[in-house]
Amino acid sequence: MCAVDRDRIAATEPVIRRHIRRTPVVEVDGRDFGLGDVALWFKLELTQKAGSFKARGAFANLLLRKVPPAGVVAASGGNHGAAVALAARELGIPARIYVPTISNPAKVERIRASGAELVLTGERYDDALAASAAWAETSGALPIHAYDQDETMMGAGTLGLELEDQIGVPDAVLAAVGGGGLIGGIAAWFGGRTRVIGVEPELAPTLARALAAGEPVDAPAGGIAADSLAPRQIGARVFPIAQRFVESVLVPDEAIAQAQRALWATLRIVAEPGGAAALAAVLSGRFAAPARSRIAIVVSGANTSAVQFP
């Protein structure tokens, strides 16, 4: 059983507080998105440092664990790497980040700009993870896992703490699922006090496959959000929390793209595919929001080149 719980998340929050942003929440009438009488509360975690919730887990790891002189190493589809690179720069820690070639150029550039040593390797996240593990073994650097680490989930769980402080306990919280660090942290914070919905692309159903099998198992890793939501398996530390507290919803790529367009058209928010996946579940009807309910939707991930400026 994973040791991440409400008490550990609450203890983590003051440790990382001065290093992260308290991100805003925007209330929107569901009718603005063509829905019924539903209140949508968007937790705009894409305004977080490094562009995603990953900064919370990155700082939690670097501040709560003993970092050796060799520094830290991480594998990432992009967002986790950007967060670790930023946290390492702020704390004066050497960092090496392994990133697969599938990563969005905007994410790769953000890592480079943070001053970390960047290594592009392999086609998928798991290739980068294997390379980072080999480097940790030979160099003595501390590995910072993108999702399957207690401190990573504890940091992510502070998003749930912050959300509850801002709007109370909603009727449901929806968040995208890749390896599960975010949904695991949120679920650990709320502990069954509300519905927690994990949203995945149909082409990368890591959580859905694990829940069906009763354990983490290999799943396909494709789709338009593959650079952020397509590890081979759900995290082993995440799974017990997800099995107890999380409902799984799958959405097609077309719904994710539609949600991206809707966020821009309605709120002028630019989200990468992974950042729009949770809204896709609502707009597509894969998650049916009850009438007059209060639904919190985490929008996390703005590292995209989808919008160009002259």
BABARO-19960 format. One record per atom (N, C-alpha, C, O, CB): residue in one letter; x, y, z. Coordinates in steps of 0.2 Angstrom, whole numbers, plus 5000, padded with zeros to 4 digits. Glycine has a CB too. Layout:
// residues N
AXYZ/...
//
This chain:
// residues 310
M500449945000/M500050005000/M500450065000/M500950075004/M499550005006/C500350114996/C500750174995/C500650215002/C500150215005/C500450214989/A501150245004/A501250285010/A500950355009/A500950395014/A501850285013/V500750375003/V500550445002/V499850455005/V499450415003/V500550464995/D499750505009/D499050515012/D499050585013/D499450625012/D498950475019/R498450605016/R498250675017/R498750715022/R498950765021/R497550675020/D498950675027/D499450705032/D500150725029/D500350775030/D499550665038/R500350675025/R501050685021/R500950745016/R501450785015/R501250625018/I500450745013/I500350805008/I500250865012/I500550915009/I499650795004/A499950875017/A499850935021/A500550955024/A500651015024/A499350925027/A500950905025/A501650925028/A502150945022/A502550985023/A501950865031/T501950925016/T502350945010/T502251015008/T502651045006/T502250895005/E501651035009/E501451095006/E501851155009/E502051195005/E500651115008/P501951165015/P502351225018/P503051215015/P503451265015/P502351225025/V503351155014/V504051145012/V504151175005/V504651215004/V504251075012/I503651165001/I503751184994/I503351254992/I503451284987/I503451134989/R502951284997/R502551334996/R502951394992/R502651424988/R502251365002/R503451414995/R503751474992/R504151464986/R504351514982/R504351504997/H504151404984/H504451394977/H503951384971/H504151374966/H504851324978/I503351374973/I502851364968/I502251414968/I502251464973/I502451294969/R501851424963/R501351474962/R500751444965/R500551384964/R501251494955/R500351484968/R499651464970/R499251484964/R499051534962/R499351504976/T499051434960/T498751444953/T497951454954/T497651434958/T498851384949/P497751494949/P497051524950/P496551474948/P496651424945/P496951584945/V495951484950/V495351444948/V494851484945/V494651544948/V495051404955/V494551464940/V494051504936/V493451474936/V493351414934/V494251524929/E492851504938/E492151474938/E491851494931/E491851554929/E491751494944/V491651444928/V491251454921/V490651414921/V490551354923/V491751424915/D490151454919/D489451414918/D489551364912/D489751374907/D488951474916/G489251304914/G489351254909/G488951264902/G489151244897/G488951194912/R488551314902/R488151334896/R488651364891/R488551364885/R487551374898/D489151394894/D489651424889/D490051374885/D490251394880/D490251464894/F490051314887/F490351264883/F489751214880/F489951164878/F490751214888/G489151234880/G488651204877/G488351144881/G488051094879/G488851174871/L488551144888/L488251094893/L487651124896/L487451174895/L488851084898/G487451084901/G486851104905/G486951144911/G487451184911/G486451044907/D486551144916/D486651184922/D487151154926/D487051114931/D485951184925/V487751164925/V488351134928/V488851194929/V488951234925/V488651074924/A489151194935/A489651244937/A490351214936/A490551164939/A489651274944/L490751234931/L491451214930/L491951254933/L491951314932/L491551204922/W492351224937/W492851264940/W493551234937/W493751184939/W492851244948/F493851274933/F494451264930/F495051284935/F495151334936/F494551294923/K495451234937/K496051244941/K496651254935/K496851204932/K496251184945/L496851314935/L497351334929/L498051314931/L498451364932/L497251404927/E498151254932/E498851234934/E499351244928/E499951234929/E498851164936/L499151254922/L499551274917/L499951344918/L500451354914/L499251274910/T499751384923/T500051444924/T500651424930/T500951474932/T499551494927/Q500651364932/Q501251344937/Q501851354934/Q501951364927/Q501151274939/K502451364938/K503051364935/K503251304931/K503051254932/K503551364941/A503551324925/A503751274920/A503151244916/A503251204912/A504051214924/G502551274918/G501951264913/G501551204915/G501051184911/G502251254907/S501651174921/S501251114923/S501351104930/S501751124934/S501451054919/F500851054933/F500851034940/F501551004942/F501650994948/F500350994941/K501950984937/K502550944938/K503050984943/K503450954946/K502850924932/A502951044943/A503451084947/A503351064955/A503851074959/A503351164946/R502751054957/R502551034963/R502950974966/R503250974971/R501851024964/G502950924961/G503350854963/G504050864963/G504450834966/G503150804959/A504250904958/A505050914957/A505350954963/A505850924966/A505150964951/F504951004966/F505251034972/F505150994978/F505650994982/F504851104973/A504650954978/A504550904984/A505150854984/A505450844989/A503850874983/N505350834978/N505850784978/N506550814980/N506950784984/N505950754971/L506650874977/L507350904979/L507350934986/L507950944988/L507450964974/L506850954989/L506850974996/L506750925001/L506950935007/L506351034996/L506450875000/L506350825005/L506750765005/L506850725010/L505650795004/R507150754999/R507650694999/R508350724999/R508450784997/R507550654992/K508850685001/K509550705001/K509850694994/K509850644991/K509950655006/V510050754992/V510350754985/V511050754985/V511350784988/V510150824981/P511350704981/P512050694982/P512450744977/P512150784974/P512250624979/P513150754978/P513450804974/P513350794967/P513450844963/P514250794976/A513250734964/A513150724957/A512550754955/A512350754949/A513150644956/G512050774959/G511450804957/G510850754956/G510850704959/G511550844951/V510450774951/V509850734950/V509850714943/V510150744938/V509250774952/V509450664941/V509350644934/V508550624934/V508250594938/V509750584932/A508250644928/A507550624927/A507450604920/A507850624915/A507150684929/A506950564919/A506750554912/A506050584911/A505650584916/A506650474911/S505850604905/S505250644905/S505050644897/S505450644893/S505350714907/G504350644896/G504050664890/G504150734888/G504050764883/G503350644889/G504350774894/G504450844893/G504250894899/G504750924901/G504050874887/N503650884901/N503450924907/N503850914913/N504050964917/N502750924908/H503950854915/H504250834921/H504950854921/H505250884925/H504250754923/G505250844915/G505950864914/G506050944915/G506550964918/G506250844907/A505550984912/A505651054912/A505551074920/A505851124922/A505051084908/A505151044923/A505051054930/A505651044935/A505851084939/A504451024933/V505950984933/V506550964937/V507151014935/V507451034940/V506750894936/A507151024929/A507751074927/A507651144930/A508151164933/A507751084919/L507051164930/L506851234934/L507051224941/L507351274944/L506151254932/A506751174944/A506851174952/A507651164953/A507851194958/A506551104954/A507951124949/A508751114950/A509051184950/A509551194953/A508951064946/R508851224945/R509251284944/R509051334949/R509551364952/R508951314937/E508451334952/E508351374957/E508651354964/E508851404968/E507551374959/L508751294965/L509151264971/L509851254970/L510151234975/L508751204973/G510151274964/G510851264963/G511051194963/G511651174965/G511251304968/I510651144960/I510851074959/I510951054952/I510551074948/I510251034962/P511551014951/P511650994944/P511050944942/P510850904946/P512250954943/A510850944935/A510250904933/A510450884926/A510650924922/A509650944933/R510250814925/R510350794918/R509650764916/R509350724920/R510850734917/I509350784911/I508650764909/I508650724902/I508950744897/I508250824908/Y508350664903/Y508350624897/Y507650624894/Y507150624897/Y508450544898/V507550644887/V506950654884/V506850614878/V507350614874/V506850734883/P506350584876/P506250544870/P506150594864/P505950654865/P505650494870/T506250564858/T506250614852/T505550634851/T505450674847/T506550574846/I505050594853/I504350614852/I504150684856/I503550704854/I503850554855/S504550704860/S504350764864/S504250824860/S504550834855/S504850774869/N503750864862/N503650924859/N504250974859/N504550984864/N502950964862/P504351004853/P504951054853/P504951104858/P505451124861/P505051084846/A504351124860/A504251184865/A504451154872/A504751194876/A503551204865/K504351094873/K504551064880/K505351054880/K505651074885/K504250994881/V505551034874/V506351024874/V506651094875/V507151094878/V506550994867/E506451144872/E506751204872/E506651234879/E507151264882/E506351254867/R506151224883/R506051244890/R506551214894/R506851244899/R505351234892/I506751144893/I507251114897/I507951144896/I508351154900/I507251034895/R508051154889/R508751184887/R508751254891/R509351274893/R508751194880/A508251294891/A508251364893/A508451364901/A508651414903/A507651394892/S508251304904/S508351304911/S509051284913/S509251284919/S507851254914/G509451264908/G510151254910/G510351184912/G510951174913/G510351304915/A509851144912/A510051074913/A510351034907/A510351064901/A509351034915/E510750984908/E511050944903/E510450904900/E510150864903/E511650904905/L510350914893/L509850874890/L510050824885/L510550834882/L509450924886/V509750764886/V509950704882/V509350684878/V508850654882/V510250654886/L509350684872/L508750654868/L508950584866/L509450574863/L508650704861/T508450544868/T508650474867/T507950434866/T507550444870/T509050444872/G507950384861/G507350334860/G506750374858/G506750434857/G507250304867/E506250334856/E505650364853/E505150374859/E504650414858/E505350314848/R505150334864/R504550344869/R504850354876/R505450354877/R504150274869/Y504450374881/Y504650384888/Y505050334891/Y505550344894/Y504050404892/D504850274890/D505150214893/D505850204891/D506250184894/D504750154892/D506050224884/D506750224882/D507150274886/D507650264888/D506750244875/A506850334887/A507250384891/A507250364898/A507850374901/A506850454891/L506750334901/L506850304908/L507350254909/L507750264914/L506150274910/A507450214904/A507950164904/A508650194904/A509150174908/A507950114899/A508750244900/A509350274899/A509550314905/A510150324908/A509350324893/S509050354908/S509150384915/S509350344920/S509750364925/S508550424916/A509050284921/A509250234926/A509950214925/A510250204930/A508750174926/A510150204919/A510850184918/A511350234920/A511850224923/A510950164911/W511150304919/W511550354921/W511550364929/W512150374932/W511350424918/A511050354932/A510950354939/A511450304942/A511750324947/A510250354942/E511450244939/E511850194942/E512650204941/E512950194946/E511750124938/T512850234936/T513550254935/T513750314938/T514350324940/T513750254928/S513350364938/S513550434941/S513450444948/S513750484951/S513150484937/G512950404951/G512750424958/G512250474959/G512050494964/G513350434962/A511950504953/A511450554953/A510750524956/A510650464955/A511350584946/L510450564959/L509750544962/L509250544957/L509050594954/L509550594968/P508950484956/P508350484951/P507750514953/P507550504959/P508250414948/I507450564949/I506750594951/I506250564946/I506250584941/I506850674951/H505850524949/H505350484944/H504750534943/H504550574947/H505150424948/A504550534937/A504050574935/A503350564938/A502950614939/A503950574927/Y503250504941/Y502550494944/Y502650434950/Y502250444955/Y502050474939/D503050384949/D503050334954/D503550344959/D504050304960/D503250264950/Q503450394963/Q503850414969/Q503450444974/Q503050494972/Q504450454966/D503550434980/D503050464985/D503050534985/D502550574985/D503250434992/E503750564985/E503750634985/E503450674979/E503150724979/E504550654986/T503450634973/T503150664967/T502450664968/T502150724967/T503350624961/M502150614971/M501350614972/M501250664978/M500650694978/M501150544974/M501650674983/M501450714988/M501450784986/M501050824988/M502050704994/G501950804981/G501950874978/G501350884974/G501050934975/G502550884974/A501150834970/A500550834966/A499950844970/A499450884968/A500550774961/G499950814976/G499350814980/G499250884983/G498650894985/G499450764986/T499750924983/T499650994986/T499151034981/T498851084983/T500251034987/L499051004975/L498551044970/L497851024973/L497451074973/L498651014963/G497750964976/G497150954979/G496950994985/G496451024986/G497050874980/L497450994989/L497451034995/L497251114993/L496851144996/L498151034999/E497651134988/E497551204986/E496851214983/E496551264985/E498051224981/L496651174979/L495951174976/L495451174981/L494951214981/L495851114971/E495451134986/E494951124992/E494951194996/E494451214998/E495051074996/D495551224997/D495551285000/D495251344996/D494951394999/D496251305002/Q495251334990/Q494951384985/Q494251384984/Q493851434984/Q495351384979/I493951324983/I493251314982/I492851264986/I492251254985/I493251294975/G493251234991/G492851184995/G492951114992/G493351114987/G492151204997/V492551074994/V492551004990/V492051004985/V491451004986/V492450944996/P492250994979/P491750994973/P491450924973/P491550884976/P492151014966/D490950924968/D490550854967/D491050804964/D490950744964/D489950864963/A491550834960/A491950784956/A492550824954/A492550884953/A491650754950/V493150794954/V493750824951/V494050774945/V494050714946/V494350824957/L494150814940/L494350774934/L495050794932/L495250854932/L493950784928/A495550744931/A496250764929/A496450714924/A496250654925/A496650764936/A496950734920/A497250684915/A497650634919/A497950644924/A497550724910/V497750574916/V498150524919/V498650504913/V498550484908/V497750464921/G499350504915/G499850474912/G500150414916/G499850364915/G500450524910/G500650424920/G500850374924/G500450374931/G500550324935/G501550384926/G500150434932/G499650434938/G499850474944/G499550474949/G499550364940/G500450514943/G500650544949/G500150604951/G500050614957/G501350584948/L499850634946/L499350684948/L498750664951/L498550684956/L499250734942/I498450614947/I497850584950/I497950544956/I497450544961/I497550534944/G498450514957/G498650484964/G498650534969/G498450524975/G499250444963/G499050584968/G499050644973/G498450674975/G498250684981/G499550694971/I498050684970/I497350714971/I496950664975/I496550684980/I497050734964/A496850604973/A496450554976/A496650544983/A496250534988/A496550484972/A497350544984/A497550534991/A497350594996/A497250585002/A498350524991/W497350654993/W497150714997/W496450704998/W496250715004/W497250774993/F495950694994/F495250694995/F495050634998/F494550635002/F494850704988/G495350574997/G495250515001/G494550495001/G494250465006/G495450525008/G494250494996/G493550464995/G492950524997/G492450504997/G493450415000/R493150584998/R492650635000/R492350664994/R491850704995/R493050685004/T492550644988/T492250664982/T492450624977/T492950584978/T492450744980/R492150624971/R492250584965/R492950604962/R492950664961/R491750574960/V493450564961/V494050584957/V494050544951/V494050484951/V494650564961/I494050574945/I493950544938/I494650554935/I494850614934/I493450584934/G494950494933/G495550494929/G495450494922/G495050444920/G496050444932/V495650534918/V495450544911/V496050524907/V496650554907/V495150614909/E495950474902/E496550454898/E496350444891/E495750444889/E496750384900/P496850454886/P496650444879/P496550374878/P496850324881/P497250464875/E496050354873/E495950284871/E496550254869/E496550194870/E495350284866/L497050284866/L497650254863/L498150244868/L498750224867/L497850294857/A498050264875/A498550264880/A498150244887/A498250284891/A498950324881/P497850184887/P497450174893/P497750144899/P497550084901/P496850134891/T498250174901/T498650134907/T498250124913/T498350064916/T499250184908/L497850174915/L497450164921/L496950114920/L496750074924/L497250234924/A496550124914/A496050084913/A496250004912/A495849964915/A495650104906/R496749994909/R497049924909/R497249894915/R497049834917/R497649924904/A497549934920/A497749914926/A497149904931/A497149844934/A498149964930/L496649944930/L496049934935/L495649864932/L495449834936/L495549994934/A495649854926/A495349794923/A495749734925/A495449684926/A495249804916/A496349734925/A496749684927/A496849674934/A497049614936/A497449684923/G496749724938/G496849714945/G497649734947/G497849714953/G496649654948/E498049754942/E498749764944/E498949804938/E498649804932/E499149704945/P499549844939/P499849874933/P500049824928/P500349774929/P500449914935/V499849844921/V500049804916/V500249844910/V500049904910/V499449754914/D500549814905/D500749854899/D500149874895/D499649844895/D501249814895/A500149934892/A499649964888/A499950004882/A500550014882/A499150014893/P499550014877/P499750044871/P499950114873/P499750144879/P499250054866/A500350154869/A500650214871/A500650264865/A501150274862/A501350214874/G500050274863/G499950314857/G499550374858/G499350394863/G499750274851/G499350414852/G498850464852/G499150534852/G499850534853/G498450454858/I498750584852/I499050654851/I499350674858/I499650734858/I498550704849/A499250644863/A499550664870/A500050624872/A500250614878/A498950664875/A500350584867/A500850534869/A501450564872/A501850524876/A501050494863/D501650624871/D502250654875/D502150664882/D502550684886/D502450714871/S501450664884/S501350674892/S500950624895/S500950614901/S501050744892/L500550584891/L500050534894/L500150464892/L499650434891/L499350564893/A500750444890/A500850374887/A501450344890/A501850314886/A500850384880/P501450324896/P501950284899/P501750214897/P501150204896/P502150294906/R502150164898/R501950094897/R501450064902/R500950024901/R502550044896/Q501550084909/Q501150064914/Q500950114919/Q501350164919/Q501450004918/I500450114923/I500250154928/I500850144934/I501050084934/I499550144931/G500950194938/G501450184943/G501250134948/G500650124950/G501550244946/A501750094950/A501550034955/A501350074962/A500950044966/A502149994956/R501650124964/R501450164970/R500750204969/R500450214974/R502050214972/V500650224963/V500050254962/V499450204962/V498850224965/V500050284955/F499550144959/F498950094958/F498550084964/F497950084964/F499250034956/P498850074970/P498350054976/P497850114978/P497350104980/P498750044982/I498150174977/I497650234978/I497150234972/I496550254974/I498150304978/A497350234966/A496950234961/A496350174961/A495750194960/A497250224954/Q496550124963/Q496150064963/Q495550074969/Q495050054968/Q496549994965/R495750114974/R495250124979/R494850184978/R494250194980/R495650134986/F495150244975/F494750304975/F494650334968/F494250384967/F495150354978/V494950304962/V494850334956/V494450304951/V494450244950/V495550344953/E494050334947/E493650314942/E493950324935/E494250384935/E492850344942/S493950284931/S494350284924/S493850304919/S493250274918/S494750224923/V494050354915/V493650374909/V494150384903/V494650404904/V493250444910/L493950354897/L494350354891/L494050404886/L493450404885/L494450284888/V494450444883/V494250484878/V494650484871/V495250464871/V494250564880/P494250494865/P494650484859/P495050544858/P494950604860/P494150474853/D495550544853/D495950594851/D495550654849/D495750714850/D496450574846/E495050644845/E494650694842/E494350734848/E494250804847/E494050664838/A494150704853/A493850744859/A494350784862/A494150844865/A493550694864/I494950764863/I495450804866/I495650864861/I495650924864/I496150764866/A495650854855/A495750914850/A495250964851/A495351024851/A495850884843/Q494550934851/Q494050984852/Q494051024858/Q493851084859/Q493350934852/A494250984864/A494351024870/A494851074870/A494751134873/A494450974876/Q495451064866/Q495951114865/Q495651174862/Q495751234864/Q496551084861/R495251164857/R494951214853/R494451254857/R494351314857/R494551194847/A494051214861/A493551254866/A493851294871/A493551344872/A493051194869/L494351274874/L494751314879/L494951374876/L494951434879/L495351274882/W495251374870/W495451434866/W494851484865/W494851544866/W495851414860/A494351454862/A493751494859/A493451524865/A493151574864/A493351444855/T493351484871/T492951514876/T493251554881/T493051604884/T492551454879/L493951524883/L494251564888/L494951594886/L495351614890/L494451514894/R495151584880/R495751604877/R496351574881/R496851604883/R495851684878/I496251504883/I496751464886/I497051424881/I496751384877/I496451424892/V497751424880/V498151374876/V498351314880/V498851324884/V498651414872/A498051254879/A498351194883/A498551144878/A498251134872/A497751174887/E499051114880/E499351054876/E498751004876/E498351004880/E500051034878/P498850944872/P498350894872/P498250864879/P497650854881/P498550844867/G498750844882/G498650824889/G498350864894/G498050844899/G499350804892/G498450934893/G498150984897/G497350984896/G497051014901/G498451044897/A497150964890/A496450974888/A496050914889/A495450914889/A496351004881/A496350854891/A496050794891/A495450784896/A494950754895/A496550734893/A495550814902/A495050814907/A494450844905/A493850824906/A495250844914/L494450904901/L493850934899/L493550894893/L492950894892/L494051004896/A493950864889/A493750824884/A493250764887/A492750754883/A494250784880/A493350744893/A492850694895/A492150724896/A491650694896/A493150664902/V492150784898/V491550824900/V491150844893/V490550824892/V491650884904/L491550874889/L491250894882/L491050834878/L490550844874/L491750934878/S491350774878/S491150724874/S490650674877/S490350634874/S491750674873/G490450694884/G489950654887/G490150584890/G489850554893/G489350634883/R490850574889/R491150514892/R491050514900/R491050464903/R491850504890/F491050584903/F490950594910/F490250634910/F490250694907/F491550624914/A489750604912/A489150644913/A489050684919/A488950654924/A488550594912/A489150744919/A489150794924/A488350794927/A487950824923/A489450864923/P488250784933/P487550784935/P487250864935/P487650904936/P487450754942/A486650874934/A486350934934/A486550974941/A486450944946/A485650934932/R486651034940/R486851084946/R487351054950/R487451074956/R486151084950/S487851014947/S488450994951/S489051044950/S488951084945/S488650924949/R489451044954/R490151084954/R490651034952/R490850994956/R490251114961/I490951044946/I491451004943/I492151034943/I492151094939/I491250974937/A492651014946/A493251044945/A493651004940/A493750944940/A493651034952/I493951044936/I494351014930/I495051044930/I495151104930/I494051034923/V495551004931/V496251024931/V496551034924/V496550984920/V496750974935/V496751094922/V497051104916/V497751114917/V497951174920/V496751174912/S498151064915/S498851074917/S499251054911/S499250994908/S499051024923/G499751094908/G500151084902/G500051134897/G499551134893/G499951014900/A500451184897/A500451234892/A501051234887/A501151284884/A500251304895/N501451184888/N502051184884/N501951154877/N502051094875/N502551144887/T501651204873/T501451184866/T501651244861/T501751294863/T500751164865/S501751224855/S501951274850/S501251284845/S501351304840/S502551254845/A500751264848/A500051264844/A499851334842/A499551344837/A499551234848/V500051384846/V499951454845/V500551494843/V501051494847/V499551494850/Q500651524837/Q501251564835/Q501051644835/Q500551664834/Q501451544828/F501551674838/F501551754838/F502051784833/F502551754832/F501551774845/P501851834830/P502351864825/P502951894829/P503351924826/P502051924821/
//
